Amino acid sequence: MKSWSVVDRETRFLYCVEGLITLLAPGILWISFIFTGMLGLGRSFAGEREEGCLEGLRL
């Protein structure tokens, strides 16, 4: 039976974390894009509501 050294364990852990990051990064990026877009839409509709332009758009 081969015993693993601490360096080998750390190396295997880093490869596992790197693989996990490459799997999750695109999803996290899309979620941040959607969240930013929702914040922008909320602010633009708030301005339209304050100015009364939203009723004009409904017509």
DRENSEVEX-719869 format. One line per 2 residues: for each residue x, y, z of N, C-alpha, C, CB. Coordinates in steps of 0.05 Angstrom, whole numbers, plus 5000, padded with zeros to 4 digits. Last residue first. Glycine has a CB too. Layout:
X:Y:Z:X:Y:Z:X:Y:Z:X:Y:Z ~ ...
This chain:
3990:6067:4530:3971:6073:4509:3980:6061:4484:3967:6103:4506 ~ 4034:6056:4561:4012:6037:4562:3992:6042:4539:3998:6038:4589
4066:6101:4555:4074:6077:4542:4052:6056:4541:4099:6066:4556 ~ 4038:6136:4588:4040:6142:4559:4049:6117:4544:4060:6164:4555
4048:6114:4637:4020:6114:4627:4020:6119:4597:4003:6135:4642 ~ 4102:6124:4642:4094:6097:4640:4065:6095:4630:4096:6083:4667
4112:6177:4653:4115:6168:4625:4105:6139:4621:4144:6170:4616 ~ 4116:6198:4702:4089:6194:4691:4090:6184:4662:4073:6219:4692
4162:6202:4730:4157:6223:4710:4129:6220:4698:4178:6223:4688 ~ 4162:6156:4760:4162:6182:4774:4154:6204:4754:4190:6187:4785
4163:6116:4721:4139:6118:4739:4138:6145:4752:4140:6096:4760 ~ 4213:6122:4700:4190:6126:4683:4165:6130:4700:4186:6102:4664
4245:6109:4744:4246:6136:4733:4222:6142:4715:4271:6139:4717 ~ 4230:6055:4750:4225:6074:4772:4226:6103:4762:4246:6070:4794
4249:6033:4702:4221:6035:4706:4214:6054:4730:4209:6007:4712 ~ 4305:6037:4713:4293:6052:4690:4263:6054:4693:4300:6038:4664
4311:6004:4757:4317:6033:4760:4305:6048:4737:4347:6037:4760 ~ 4297:5955:4736:4282:5966:4759:4286:5996:4762:4290:5952:4785
4336:5947:4697:4308:5950:4689:4291:5963:4712:4296:5923:4681 ~ 4381:5942:4730:4379:5964:4711:4351:5969:4702:4396:5958:4686
4370:5895:4758:4373:5920:4772:4370:5944:4754:4401:5920:4786 ~ 4368:5859:4715:4344:5864:4730:4346:5889:4747:4338:5840:4749
4422:5861:4698:4400:5870:4680:4375:5876:4695:4395:5849:4659 ~ 4447:5838:4743:4453:5865:4735:4431:5877:4717:4480:5867:4722
4425:5786:4740:4420:5803:4764:4425:5832:4757:4438:5794:4787 ~ 4446:5768:4691:4417:5771:4695:4410:5789:4718:4404:5743:4699
4501:5769:4703:4490:5785:4681:4460:5789:4684:4496:5771:4653 ~ 4504:5732:4745:4511:5760:4750:4501:5778:4728:4541:5763:4753
4488:5686:4718:4472:5695:4740:4478:5724:4746:4475:5678:4765 ~ 4532:5681:4682:4505:5686:4672:4486:5697:4694:4493:5661:4660
4573:5670:4720:4575:5693:4702:4547:5701:4691:4594:5688:4679 ~ 4557:5622:4742:4559:5646:4759:4560:5671:4742:4584:5644:4777
4561:5590:4696:4535:5594:4709:4535:5619:4727:4527:5570:4725 ~ 4617:5590:4686:4598:5601:4666:4570:5607:4678:4595:5582:4643
4639:5568:4736:4644:5596:4728:4624:5606:4707:4672:5598:4716 ~ 4632:5513:4746:4613:5532:4758:4616:5561:4747:4617:5533:4787
4674:5485:4721:4646:5478:4716:4626:5499:4725:4640:5452:4731 ~ 4719:5510:4739:4714:5511:4710:4685:5502:4704:4734:5494:4695
4715:5497:4793:4713:5525:4785:4706:5527:4755:4739:5540:4791 ~ 4724:5442:4791:4698:5452:4801:4694:5481:4792:4697:5450:4831
4777:5440:4774:4756:5428:4758:4728:5438:4766:4756:5398:4760 ~ 4801:5464:4818:4803:5476:4792:4782:5465:4773:4831:5472:4780
4790:5426:4858:4779:5453:4860:4779:5467:4833:4794:5470:4882 ~ 4821:5383:4839:4793:5380:4843:4779:5407:4844:4787:5364:4868
4873:5404:4840:4861:5396:4815:4831:5393:4816:4874:5370:4806 ~ 4877:5412:4896:4877:5435:4878:4866:5428:4851:4906:5446:4876
4877:5359:4914:4855:5377:4922:4854:5401:4903:4860:5386:4951 ~ 4925:5340:4892:4899:5328:4884:4876:5346:4891:4896:5300:4896
4960:5372:4922:4959:5374:4892:4933:5363:4882:4983:5360:4880 ~ 4951:5355:4974:4945:5383:4967:4943:5386:4937:4967:5402:4978
4970:5302:4969:4942:5308:4976:4934:5336:4969:4937:5303:5006 ~ 5024:5311:4957:5006:5297:4938:4977:5302:4944:5012:5267:4938
5040:5335:5005:5041:5350:4980:5024:5337:4959:5071:5351:4970 ~ 5035:5295:5042:5018:5318:5045:5017:5334:5019:5027:5336:5068
5036:5230:5010:5048:5252:5025:5028:5275:5026:5075:5261:5014 ~ 5006:5168:5016:5007:5193:5002:5019:5214:5021:4979:5202:4993
5032:5103:5014:5021:5125:5030:5026:5151:5015:5035:5125:5058 ~ 5012:5043:4983:5027:5068:4980:5015:5089:4998:5029:5077:4950
5017:4977:5000:5000:5000:5000:5018:5025:5000:4981:5000:5024
